[in-house]
């Protein structure tokens, strides 16, 4: 097993970002990531509330997602726990997202200069600490304790090179067992977004982890088990899936130029929205308001989801689109001090995937300058494997 840790962003920035490269068996990778999670996020295993549920979770992972099961075994090794005792949760090594904006854009090979499918995405999130965010959502003002870091201040880029299984590179905000963006060695790329920004409740973690994959684990599940869009569709439709109250949808594309969005309705109904050319996703449900339809007016809680979508949809007919043009489109809908509205939202990273090249290119938010404009890091490019 080998782990390399390279600092990418720091020096007084809002975000401190490392690139972790981890190789070895899945079990060794799990132990290595648990050690980093304990250091960066203060993670430690949480006792299970119901061992029957924990036992069923472990069995589900072993049967349907053996890569994750092996990483859980490595986490157990690291903390000195008995995996089969089901006494503590051995995943979720970080936290969960509780609401954000975000925009994503898919340009198929026929629309791009190089004939490669490109995904561009802005990861928009609050600069709050967890205490500040939960108090805002509950309507009760509570000051953050001294020393509490903002929720999104320690993202990481992780490259996993397992001895067996698919290599991948992904970005996570604060959970090393899940991710927000990622691409694997076959060119399958996945990105998640809040699906209904207007109706995001405070997360309900009272029941704890359930059987199946949660909203942050779903992208890793696909990166570990799928090579293309067809396999990803079947994996999602066949999986047990749950969230913590915040509906999530996913834009998924592959190296052949196929793409779709997967989302769920209010009663758990599943929807696959296929890309018929260019496609964009923000923070409203596409099966409720299809692309090209008249959209409602934004309000304070929608975080400009409809406006951002309308602006991106005006780009659908462009041809010979380059990676630089994708970046310009994303910058046109990013969040900054001047348009954040009631919440302190910023575009914390911007990612461009080239599915044919199996690359992920990204830069990170550092601070606002004196004019209130965002300052970003240099852009970094990573290969999936």
N, C-alpha and C positions, 0 to 999 in steps of 0.2 A: 504494500500500500504506500502511496505517496500523496502528499498534499502540499501544494504551493499556494502561498497567499501573497498577492501583489496589491499594494495600495493604488487606487485609481484617483480618488478625489478626497481632499481633506483640507488642511490649512485654513481653518476658520469657516469653511463652507457650511451651509445648512445641512448638507448631507456628507457623511463620510462613507466612501464606497470602496470595497475590496473586490478583487477578482480572485476567486478560489478555483483551483484546478485540482480535482481529486481523482485518483486512479486506484484500481485494485478490484477486489470482489465487491459485490453489492453490500455485503455485510461490513467489509472494511470501510466502504464509503459512508455507510450509515453511522458508524462510530465516529468517523472523522468529522462529519457534519454536526453531530451532537456536541462534540467538544467545542467547535466554533460557536454554535448556538448558545452554549452555556456562557462562553466568554463575551460574546457581543450582546446578546439579548437577555442574559441572566436566566436562560431556560433551565428548568429542572422538571422531571416527570411529575405528573399530577395523579393522585390516587383515583382509581376508577370508582364511579358511583354505583355501577351495576356490573358485576363480573359476568353475568350471562351475556350482556351486550358486548362486553370486552372480548369474551371468548368467541362470540359470533363474528365480531370484527376481524379478529385474528384469522379465523377460518376463511372468511371471505377474501382477505388479502392473499392468503396462502393459495387459494384456488384461482383467483381472478387476476391478481397483481403480485406475482411472486417476487418481483424486483423490490417492491416496497416492503414486503414481508421480510426479505433478507436484510434490508436496511434497518428495519425495526429490531431484528436480532442483533445487529451491530450496535444499535443504540442501547439495547439491554446489556450487551457486553460492557459498553462504556460506563454505564451508571451502576453496574453490578446488580442488575435485576434479573429475575427469572421470567423470560418471555412467556412461558406457558402458565405462569401463575395468574396472569391477567389482573395483577394488583395495581398497576400504574399504566397510564397512557404513554406509549413509546413512539408517538409521532406528534405532529403539530408542534415542531420544534421552533417556536416563535410565537406568532399571533395570527389574527384574522383581519381582513379588511372590513370596515364597517360602513363604508359609503364613500363615493368619490365621483368624479366626473369621468373623463377619458373619451378619446376619439380614436377611431381606427379606420383605415382606408385600404382597400384591396384594388390593385391594378393588375389585370390578367396579362399574360405574355403578349397577346395581340395589341395591347395598349402601350407597351413599353419599348423604349429604344433598343434595348438589348435582347428582347424576346424572353425575358425572365419575369416570372410572377413576383410582384413586390407588395409587401405589407408595410404600411407606415402606421405608427401609433404614438399618441401622446398619453402618458400616464399622469393624470391629474389627480392630485390628492391635497388634503388639508395640511397646513403646517402646525396644527394643534398637537398637544400631548393627548394621551388617552383620557386623562381626567378632564381636560378642557373640552374634548370632543363629546364625551358622554354627557357632560353637564349641558352643553349646547343642545344636544338632541333631547334631553329630558326637560329643558326649560329652566333648570336650576343652576345658577352661576356658582361654580366651584373653582377656586384657584388651584393650579397644579402645584404639587409639592416641590420643594427645592430639589433640583437635580434631576427631575423627571424629563427625559428626552422626548422630543416630538416623535410621534408614531413612525413617521416616514424618514427619519434622519439616518438610518443605517441600512439602506438597501445593499444588496450584494449581487454580483454577477458570478454564476457558478458554472463551471465546465466539468461534467461528469464523464469519465472515461472508464467504464466498467470492463472487467475482463470478459464478461459475457453479457450480451444485451446491447441496446442502442446507446451510442454516445449522444450527448446533448449539451447545449448551453442555454441557460435561462437566467432571468432576472427576478429576484424576489424582493418584496418590500421589507418583510420582517419574519419570514417563516421558511426555514431551509428544507422543510419536507414538502413544500408546495411552491408555486411560482405564479407570476403575473404574465410573463412573456417567455417564450422559449422556442427553440428549433432543434430538431434532431438530425442525425447523420443522413437520414433519407430525405431531408428537405421538408418534413412536416413541421409547420409553424403554428403556434397557438397563442392567442392573446385573450385575456379576460377583461370584461368591463361590467360595471354596475348596469343592470338592465332596466331599472325603473327608478331614476334618481328622485322623482317626486314623492315616492312612497317608501323611503328607506327607514325602517325602524331601528332603534338601538338593537344590537345583536342579542339574541337569546341563547346564551350558552348554558342555561340551567340544566338541560338534559345531557350536556356533554357530547362528545363524539358519538356518532351513530354508525351502524353497519353500512359499509360502502365508502364512496369517495366524497369528500366535502368539496366546497367550491374552489378552494385553493389547491387541493390535491388533483382535481380533474385535469389541469394542463399537464402535470407530471405523469399522470396515468396514461394520457395519450402519447406523450413523448417516449415513454418507456415501452409501449405496447403496439404502436401503430406506425405504418410506413407511409400511408396515404390517406386521402379524404374518405374513400370508401370504408377503409378499416376504422377510421375515427368515428364515422357515423354509426357503424354497428357497435363499436365499443361504448359510445355514449348511450345509445338506445338500450343496450343490454345491461348497463351498470345500475347498481343502486346508487343514488345520488341524493345529497342533502346539502342545505345551506343553513346559516344561522339567522335567517330572517331577511337577509339582503339578497334579492334576486340578482343573479349573475347571468350574462350571456357571453358566448365565446365565438370569436372569428378564427376559423381554421382553414389553412390552405396547404397545398402540397407542391412538389417540384414539377408535376405535370401541368399545373395551371388551373387545377380545380380548387374551389373554395365554397364554404358555406358558413352560416351562423346557426348555432344551436342555442335554444332558449326554452324556458318553461313558462307556462301560463299560471294563473292564480290558483288553479286546482291541481297543479303538477303535470298538466298536459304538456307534452314535448313537441317542439316545432323545429324542423330543419328548413332554413331559408337558404335556398341555393343561389349562388352568384350567377347571374346571367350577364356577364361582363363585369364592369367595375362595380364596387360595392362599398358602402361606408356603414359604420356602426357608431352610435354614441350611447346615450343613456335612456332610451325608451325602447319598448318592445317592438321589434320589426313585424312580428305577426299581427300586431294590433294596428300599426301604422306602417304599411309597406312603403318601401322606397318609391318615390314618384307620386305618392299621394299627398293631399293637403294635410299639413301638420298643424297641431294646436299652437296657440301662442305660448311662449315661455313665461314662467313666473319665477319667483325667487328660489323655489325649491327644485326647479328642473335644471338649474345650473347651465342654462343656455343649450340644452341638449338638442332642441329642435332647430335653433339658429345654426349651430355647428353642423348639423346634418345637412341643412339646406345649402350651406356654403360649400361643403364637400361635394354634394351632388352636382353642383354646377361644373365640377371638374371631370365628370364621367366621360365626356365626349373627347377629351384631350387625347392625342396620339403621340407616339414616340416619347412617352414620359420617361424621364431619367430619375435616378435616385435623388439628385439635387432638387428636381421639381417636386417630388414627393415631400421632401423636407420643407420646401416653401409652402406647400399646401397645409402641412401640419402646423407650421408656425403661424399661419393665418388664423387658426382656431385655438391657439394655445391660451392658457390662463396666465394673467399677470396682475400686478397691483391695480391696474386701471379698469379691469373688467371682471374681477373676482366676485363682485357683489357682496352679499351678506356674510360669506364664509371666506376665510383666508386660504384660498385655493391657488396653487401654482402647478404648472406643468413640470413635474419633478424629473421626468426623463422622456426623451423622444427616441423611438426605436424604428429602424428600418430593417426589414428582413428581405433578403434575396433568397427565395426558396430554391432556385437552381444552383446557386453557389453555396448554399447551406451556411449563410453568414447572418449575423446579427450585428448591427451598428447602432451605437447609442451614445448620447451625451446626457449629463446630469445638471440639474439646477444647483447653483452655488449661493447666490444672494441677489437682492435687488440693488441696482446702482442708485445714485443720488436722484436720478430722474424717475425712479420707480420701474425701470426696465430690467428684465431678468438677465443675469449673467450666468453663462453655462460653462461647463468644463469643455475640454477638447473632446472630439468624438473618438470613440474606441470601436474597433471592429473585431469580432470574435468568430471563430469557425466552430461549427457543431462537430466536435471530434477531431 
